[in-house]
Every structure is written in C-alpha cells, then in structure tokens.
Amino acid sequence: MIVEPNGVIGILGGGQLGRMLSLAAARLGLKTHIYTPEDHSPAGQVADAVTIGDYKDADRLKDFGDLVNVVTYEFENVPAETVDILAANHALVAPGGKALSIAQDRLVEKEFVNSLGARTAPFHAVDDLASLEVGLGVIGRPAILKTRRLGYDGKGQTTIGAANGDLSLTWDEANRKAWEEIGARPSILEGFIDFEMEISIIGARGRNGEIRCYDAPRNIHKGGILRQSVVPSGAPDGAVKNAIAITSKILDALDYAGVIGVEFFVEKSGGVIVNEFAPRVHNSGHWTSDACAVSQFEQHIRAVAGWPLGDPRRHSDCIMENLIGDEVERWRDLSREANTCIHLYGKRDASPGRKMGHVTRIRAR
Ligand code: AMP
C-alpha cells in the first residue's frame, strides 16, 4: 500500500508532534486529518482537516477511518480500544497495536527488551507496600519507583533512598511516602543507573523492512523533562553502534512501520542500557528538522505512507533546546540569533512544565 500525493494521513493526537508531522506531510503533497478531543490543538491549526472526538467514540472513529488512507499516532497513550475500533473498521494503523501495547506498560516493555537480549535497569514489579519492600531488598537503594502506565516527562515517578533525600524518615515511612506519591498504582521499581550520559536513537523502519537510523543525540534532562539534545553526542562509537543494533532488533520484532525513539543510558564502561522507547516521533529527534535533509517527521510520514525512507545523515552539528513554560517569551531575542531555527507550537497557555516550542542552533560540519 502506498499513499500517493493528495492522499490523507490520519493522525491520532493534536499536539506539537502531530503539528510537525502535518507540516512535513504537506511538503510531500500529502494531507493530514487530525483526530483529537481538544479544540484549537497545535496540530489542528496546520492540518487539512480535524475531527474533534473522544478516543472511545466508535462512530466518530469509524467516520474518521473512512476518510483517511492510513492512521498513525503522535502519542503513545492512545487507548488500545481506539486501535481496536479502527482495525475492526479495516483502517490500516501504523505502527501497529503491538508496539503501542508494549510501550504503554513499563513492565511489559522491559521484559520485551530483555527478551531481545538487550539490557535494562534491574527492575521489580510493585503492586503494594509489601512488594515494594521485597523489591528494595533485591535492587537496593537508591531506586526509582515509576507507575507502569501513563507516566511521561518525569511524572508518575519518585526516587527512594537518594543521598539528598529526607533523612528524618524511617525506611518504612520513606517507602509509604513514595508509594503514595505515585498514587499507589501498579508500578515498577528500577535500580538507579549511574550513567555517563543519556543518548537516544531515532530509527525508522519502512513497510519493506528497510531500517534507517539518525546519529545519536546526547540528551540532557532536568526534573525528568528533556532540556537539550546535542549532536554529536560524544558517546563512544561502540555505544552508538550497539544502541543502533538494539533499536533495529526492536523495530524488527515489532514488525514496525514508522519512526521510533529509543532512550539509552550509556555507562562509564561504554555499555548501553535501554531506558524506554516511544512508538512515535520523539522530542530528542526535533533537531533533524534543521540538521538533516529528511527530518524524523518526514521519515515517519514516508514510512507509514509506504514511500522509500529518506537519507538520515546530518549536514550540521547542532544543539536543540526546548522552550518550556514562559521560556517561550525568549522568542524575541532568539529570533535575532544567526543559525537558530525557531519552532513555536501555537499553544496559548504557557503553564509551567509545558513544552511551548524549541530552537535548534546549527553549525555546518
Ligand atoms: P523516564 O520517564 O523513564 O524516561 O525517566 C526520565 C528521566 O529520569 C530519564 O531520562 C533519566 O534522566 C532519569 N531516570 C529514569 N530512570 C532512571 C534510572 N533507572 N536510573 C537513573 N536515572 C533514571
């Protein structure tokens, strides 16, 4: 199946990723139709069509599926039911439901990654205070407690036993506090990795099984939110090669079509550990819009539309910086800087922690 120019790509989700996917599709002469519960979504502002609907509204989803040639998504928490409804109505969804269901559950995701022979942080399933205590006995402190589902940008996670933690609490009290902090929900306890740096691989797999990966950015997080991606990363070549090999295994095992973002910890020894993956375009790949001939957004559209994948090589070194909350006000100064590409997402409310835009500073290689 190939979606030809003037064909329509349906996108579940109306955020900035859907917006940048729509802009990339438009350049290829393809149209996008956004499905989102949100009025005035960042993606809806630039797409050809928008359906405002609930992700569980079977009638709306059916109508949407009838109007598009292929359906993709821009966030990984699309309910499984949405994909089931679309599939029952013969809509083609890419990447498929398997990638979504694995990525939505941190426990299933880690087991899947391990089953491919790749390493993750040591982990232990936590369903109550008793299993948390057992997990801490196995993994030791410090450790990170994360909800299995629906966590993002550092939300739904807390550290237990950090050197800078509250020393006035007994261990029992600290465990209870952590358990309550994450909402007493099914969780996973992860060993704390003393990493040298974090990198990610933005990889793509075409419908014919062809795989292309971008150079790895080094990712700098604060408070669990990505602040900067720096390319080249400075990671040892062997670590990047390994990370690309693991990404390729994940893509093949999922029989994937589209772009994936896989996050890695690089150890001091040069070893790589998978943190998590997102079955979609990824914030740490935004720099590809300005430093590569074919961005991750165009690559994703090419893959789901059945086109040949583009060349992922970069022509520039770069630093991508997120504009979070009221940092977006810096657009006035940033717009005076040379070699600085500004991307603003059209969001009205700059609430704290909200991703409002990003800039990429590029330098020819
Ligand atoms: P996540 O939501 O799992 O991507 O976590 C957000 C950020 O928290 C990561 O990018 C790391 O900076 C940090 N982090 C998460 N898990 C671990 C871990 N097991 N060890 C050390 N740092 C971690």
Residues whose N, C-alpha, C, O or C-beta is under 5 A from the ligand:
A	BS01	AMP	A121 I144 D153 G154 E190 G191 F192 I193 H221 G224
